[in-house]
Amino acid sequence: MFSTEYTKEELKEEGMESHAIDAFLKLQSMGCPVKTWSYGDRGHFWISAEEPGSSEWLDYWSTALIAGSEILNDILEHYGLYFEWQNSAVACVYDN
């Protein structure tokens, strides 16, 4: 499986806002499958629902996790963010 770990500097270079960078790095460090966009019209970043372990964070097909895990929502809320499903594989992260 291909996986990319991002640094704060790399995310800044991509134009991500500082509060989103902090949330991204926190989630990344905890094993959440966060990804960057090459464009920003779908939020600051996205979360994959198709990678191994992603069902610990969110699952479109699960009544228990369609709204996301408690820890995911707590972290996003702490940084003034929330997620919204783009489709069953992608959750986009936006400002509250």
MODELLER restraints for C-alpha pairs under 7 A, 6 or more apart:
rsr = mdl.restraints
at = mdl.atoms
rsr.add(forms.Gaussian(group=physical.xy_distance, feature=features.Distance(at['CA:8:A'], at['CA:21:A']), mean=6.60, stdev=0.5))
rsr.add(forms.Gaussian(group=physical.xy_distance, feature=features.Distance(at['CA:11:A'], at['CA:21:A']), mean=6.49, stdev=0.5))
rsr.add(forms.Gaussian(group=physical.xy_distance, feature=features.Distance(at['CA:16:A'], at['CA:44:A']), mean=6.36, stdev=0.5))
rsr.add(forms.Gaussian(group=physical.xy_distance, feature=features.Distance(at['CA:19:A'], at['CA:79:A']), mean=5.80, stdev=0.5))
rsr.add(forms.Gaussian(group=physical.xy_distance, feature=features.Distance(at['CA:20:A'], at['CA:44:A']), mean=6.42, stdev=0.5))
rsr.add(forms.Gaussian(group=physical.xy_distance, feature=features.Distance(at['CA:23:A'], at['CA:75:A']), mean=6.70, stdev=0.5))
rsr.add(forms.Gaussian(group=physical.xy_distance, feature=features.Distance(at['CA:23:A'], at['CA:76:A']), mean=6.45, stdev=0.5))
rsr.add(forms.Gaussian(group=physical.xy_distance, feature=features.Distance(at['CA:23:A'], at['CA:79:A']), mean=6.21, stdev=0.5))
rsr.add(forms.Gaussian(group=physical.xy_distance, feature=features.Distance(at['CA:24:A'], at['CA:34:A']), mean=6.70, stdev=0.5))
rsr.add(forms.Gaussian(group=physical.xy_distance, feature=features.Distance(at['CA:28:A'], at['CA:34:A']), mean=6.17, stdev=0.5))
rsr.add(forms.Gaussian(group=physical.xy_distance, feature=features.Distance(at['CA:32:A'], at['CA:54:A']), mean=6.63, stdev=0.5))
rsr.add(forms.Gaussian(group=physical.xy_distance, feature=features.Distance(at['CA:32:A'], at['CA:57:A']), mean=6.73, stdev=0.5))
rsr.add(forms.Gaussian(group=physical.xy_distance, feature=features.Distance(at['CA:33:A'], at['CA:47:A']), mean=5.63, stdev=0.5))
rsr.add(forms.Gaussian(group=physical.xy_distance, feature=features.Distance(at['CA:33:A'], at['CA:48:A']), mean=5.56, stdev=0.5))
rsr.add(forms.Gaussian(group=physical.xy_distance, feature=features.Distance(at['CA:33:A'], at['CA:51:A']), mean=6.93, stdev=0.5))
rsr.add(forms.Gaussian(group=physical.xy_distance, feature=features.Distance(at['CA:33:A'], at['CA:54:A']), mean=6.31, stdev=0.5))
rsr.add(forms.Gaussian(group=physical.xy_distance, feature=features.Distance(at['CA:34:A'], at['CA:46:A']), mean=5.74, stdev=0.5))
rsr.add(forms.Gaussian(group=physical.xy_distance, feature=features.Distance(at['CA:34:A'], at['CA:47:A']), mean=4.48, stdev=0.5))
rsr.add(forms.Gaussian(group=physical.xy_distance, feature=features.Distance(at['CA:34:A'], at['CA:48:A']), mean=6.42, stdev=0.5))
rsr.add(forms.Gaussian(group=physical.xy_distance, feature=features.Distance(at['CA:35:A'], at['CA:45:A']), mean=5.88, stdev=0.5))
rsr.add(forms.Gaussian(group=physical.xy_distance, feature=features.Distance(at['CA:35:A'], at['CA:46:A']), mean=5.21, stdev=0.5))
rsr.add(forms.Gaussian(group=physical.xy_distance, feature=features.Distance(at['CA:35:A'], at['CA:47:A']), mean=5.96, stdev=0.5))
rsr.add(forms.Gaussian(group=physical.xy_distance, feature=features.Distance(at['CA:36:A'], at['CA:45:A']), mean=4.85, stdev=0.5))
rsr.add(forms.Gaussian(group=physical.xy_distance, feature=features.Distance(at['CA:36:A'], at['CA:46:A']), mean=6.30, stdev=0.5))
rsr.add(forms.Gaussian(group=physical.xy_distance, feature=features.Distance(at['CA:37:A'], at['CA:45:A']), mean=5.91, stdev=0.5))
rsr.add(forms.Gaussian(group=physical.xy_distance, feature=features.Distance(at['CA:42:A'], at['CA:92:A']), mean=6.11, stdev=0.5))
rsr.add(forms.Gaussian(group=physical.xy_distance, feature=features.Distance(at['CA:43:A'], at['CA:92:A']), mean=5.60, stdev=0.5))
rsr.add(forms.Gaussian(group=physical.xy_distance, feature=features.Distance(at['CA:43:A'], at['CA:93:A']), mean=5.08, stdev=0.5))
rsr.add(forms.Gaussian(group=physical.xy_distance, feature=features.Distance(at['CA:43:A'], at['CA:94:A']), mean=4.70, stdev=0.5))
rsr.add(forms.Gaussian(group=physical.xy_distance, feature=features.Distance(at['CA:44:A'], at['CA:93:A']), mean=5.72, stdev=0.5))
rsr.add(forms.Gaussian(group=physical.xy_distance, feature=features.Distance(at['CA:44:A'], at['CA:94:A']), mean=5.98, stdev=0.5))
rsr.add(forms.Gaussian(group=physical.xy_distance, feature=features.Distance(at['CA:45:A'], at['CA:92:A']), mean=6.17, stdev=0.5))
rsr.add(forms.Gaussian(group=physical.xy_distance, feature=features.Distance(at['CA:45:A'], at['CA:93:A']), mean=5.54, stdev=0.5))
rsr.add(forms.Gaussian(group=physical.xy_distance, feature=features.Distance(at['CA:46:A'], at['CA:90:A']), mean=6.52, stdev=0.5))
rsr.add(forms.Gaussian(group=physical.xy_distance, feature=features.Distance(at['CA:46:A'], at['CA:91:A']), mean=5.48, stdev=0.5))
rsr.add(forms.Gaussian(group=physical.xy_distance, feature=features.Distance(at['CA:46:A'], at['CA:92:A']), mean=4.42, stdev=0.5))
rsr.add(forms.Gaussian(group=physical.xy_distance, feature=features.Distance(at['CA:46:A'], at['CA:93:A']), mean=5.65, stdev=0.5))
rsr.add(forms.Gaussian(group=physical.xy_distance, feature=features.Distance(at['CA:47:A'], at['CA:90:A']), mean=5.89, stdev=0.5))
rsr.add(forms.Gaussian(group=physical.xy_distance, feature=features.Distance(at['CA:47:A'], at['CA:91:A']), mean=5.10, stdev=0.5))
rsr.add(forms.Gaussian(group=physical.xy_distance, feature=features.Distance(at['CA:47:A'], at['CA:92:A']), mean=6.51, stdev=0.5))
rsr.add(forms.Gaussian(group=physical.xy_distance, feature=features.Distance(at['CA:48:A'], at['CA:54:A']), mean=6.78, stdev=0.5))
rsr.add(forms.Gaussian(group=physical.xy_distance, feature=features.Distance(at['CA:48:A'], at['CA:89:A']), mean=5.95, stdev=0.5))
rsr.add(forms.Gaussian(group=physical.xy_distance, feature=features.Distance(at['CA:48:A'], at['CA:90:A']), mean=5.15, stdev=0.5))
rsr.add(forms.Gaussian(group=physical.xy_distance, feature=features.Distance(at['CA:48:A'], at['CA:91:A']), mean=6.64, stdev=0.5))
rsr.add(forms.Gaussian(group=physical.xy_distance, feature=features.Distance(at['CA:49:A'], at['CA:55:A']), mean=6.75, stdev=0.5))
rsr.add(forms.Gaussian(group=physical.xy_distance, feature=features.Distance(at['CA:49:A'], at['CA:58:A']), mean=6.57, stdev=0.5))
rsr.add(forms.Gaussian(group=physical.xy_distance, feature=features.Distance(at['CA:49:A'], at['CA:59:A']), mean=6.22, stdev=0.5))
rsr.add(forms.Gaussian(group=physical.xy_distance, feature=features.Distance(at['CA:49:A'], at['CA:89:A']), mean=4.72, stdev=0.5))
rsr.add(forms.Gaussian(group=physical.xy_distance, feature=features.Distance(at['CA:49:A'], at['CA:90:A']), mean=5.91, stdev=0.5))
rsr.add(forms.Gaussian(group=physical.xy_distance, feature=features.Distance(at['CA:50:A'], at['CA:89:A']), mean=5.76, stdev=0.5))
rsr.add(forms.Gaussian(group=physical.xy_distance, feature=features.Distance(at['CA:57:A'], at['CA:68:A']), mean=5.83, stdev=0.5))
rsr.add(forms.Gaussian(group=physical.xy_distance, feature=features.Distance(at['CA:57:A'], at['CA:69:A']), mean=5.11, stdev=0.5))
rsr.add(forms.Gaussian(group=physical.xy_distance, feature=features.Distance(at['CA:57:A'], at['CA:72:A']), mean=6.17, stdev=0.5))
rsr.add(forms.Gaussian(group=physical.xy_distance, feature=features.Distance(at['CA:58:A'], at['CA:65:A']), mean=4.94, stdev=0.5))
rsr.add(forms.Gaussian(group=physical.xy_distance, feature=features.Distance(at['CA:58:A'], at['CA:66:A']), mean=5.96, stdev=0.5))
rsr.add(forms.Gaussian(group=physical.xy_distance, feature=features.Distance(at['CA:58:A'], at['CA:67:A']), mean=6.98, stdev=0.5))
rsr.add(forms.Gaussian(group=physical.xy_distance, feature=features.Distance(at['CA:58:A'], at['CA:68:A']), mean=4.37, stdev=0.5))
rsr.add(forms.Gaussian(group=physical.xy_distance, feature=features.Distance(at['CA:58:A'], at['CA:69:A']), mean=5.96, stdev=0.5))
rsr.add(forms.Gaussian(group=physical.xy_distance, feature=features.Distance(at['CA:59:A'], at['CA:65:A']), mean=5.04, stdev=0.5))
rsr.add(forms.Gaussian(group=physical.xy_distance, feature=features.Distance(at['CA:59:A'], at['CA:66:A']), mean=5.13, stdev=0.5))
rsr.add(forms.Gaussian(group=physical.xy_distance, feature=features.Distance(at['CA:60:A'], at['CA:66:A']), mean=4.64, stdev=0.5))
rsr.add(forms.Gaussian(group=physical.xy_distance, feature=features.Distance(at['CA:60:A'], at['CA:88:A']), mean=5.41, stdev=0.5))
rsr.add(forms.Gaussian(group=physical.xy_distance, feature=features.Distance(at['CA:73:A'], at['CA:82:A']), mean=6.97, stdev=0.5))
rsr.add(forms.Gaussian(group=physical.xy_distance, feature=features.Distance(at['CA:76:A'], at['CA:82:A']), mean=5.52, stdev=0.5))
rsr.add(forms.Gaussian(group=physical.xy_distance, feature=features.Distance(at['CA:80:A'], at['CA:95:A']), mean=5.92, stdev=0.5))
rsr.add(forms.Gaussian(group=physical.xy_distance, feature=features.Distance(at['CA:80:A'], at['CA:96:A']), mean=5.45, stdev=0.5))
rsr.add(forms.Gaussian(group=physical.xy_distance, feature=features.Distance(at['CA:81:A'], at['CA:93:A']), mean=6.58, stdev=0.5))
rsr.add(forms.Gaussian(group=physical.xy_distance, feature=features.Distance(at['CA:81:A'], at['CA:94:A']), mean=5.46, stdev=0.5))
rsr.add(forms.Gaussian(group=physical.xy_distance, feature=features.Distance(at['CA:81:A'], at['CA:95:A']), mean=4.44, stdev=0.5))
rsr.add(forms.Gaussian(group=physical.xy_distance, feature=features.Distance(at['CA:81:A'], at['CA:96:A']), mean=4.95, stdev=0.5))
rsr.add(forms.Gaussian(group=physical.xy_distance, feature=features.Distance(at['CA:82:A'], at['CA:93:A']), mean=5.62, stdev=0.5))
rsr.add(forms.Gaussian(group=physical.xy_distance, feature=features.Distance(at['CA:82:A'], at['CA:94:A']), mean=5.56, stdev=0.5))
rsr.add(forms.Gaussian(group=physical.xy_distance, feature=features.Distance(at['CA:82:A'], at['CA:95:A']), mean=6.39, stdev=0.5))
rsr.add(forms.Gaussian(group=physical.xy_distance, feature=features.Distance(at['CA:82:A'], at['CA:96:A']), mean=6.02, stdev=0.5))
rsr.add(forms.Gaussian(group=physical.xy_distance, feature=features.Distance(at['CA:83:A'], at['CA:91:A']), mean=5.93, stdev=0.5))
rsr.add(forms.Gaussian(group=physical.xy_distance, feature=features.Distance(at['CA:83:A'], at['CA:92:A']), mean=5.35, stdev=0.5))
rsr.add(forms.Gaussian(group=physical.xy_distance, feature=features.Distance(at['CA:83:A'], at['CA:93:A']), mean=4.31, stdev=0.5))
rsr.add(forms.Gaussian(group=physical.xy_distance, feature=features.Distance(at['CA:83:A'], at['CA:94:A']), mean=6.09, stdev=0.5))
rsr.add(forms.Gaussian(group=physical.xy_distance, feature=features.Distance(at['CA:84:A'], at['CA:91:A']), mean=5.40, stdev=0.5))
rsr.add(forms.Gaussian(group=physical.xy_distance, feature=features.Distance(at['CA:84:A'], at['CA:92:A']), mean=5.36, stdev=0.5))
rsr.add(forms.Gaussian(group=physical.xy_distance, feature=features.Distance(at['CA:84:A'], at['CA:93:A']), mean=6.54, stdev=0.5))
rsr.add(forms.Gaussian(group=physical.xy_distance, feature=features.Distance(at['CA:85:A'], at['CA:91:A']), mean=4.29, stdev=0.5))
rsr.add(forms.Gaussian(group=physical.xy_distance, feature=features.Distance(at['CA:85:A'], at['CA:92:A']), mean=6.15, stdev=0.5))
rsr.add(forms.Gaussian(group=physical.xy_distance, feature=features.Distance(at['CA:86:A'], at['CA:92:A']), mean=6.21, stdev=0.5))
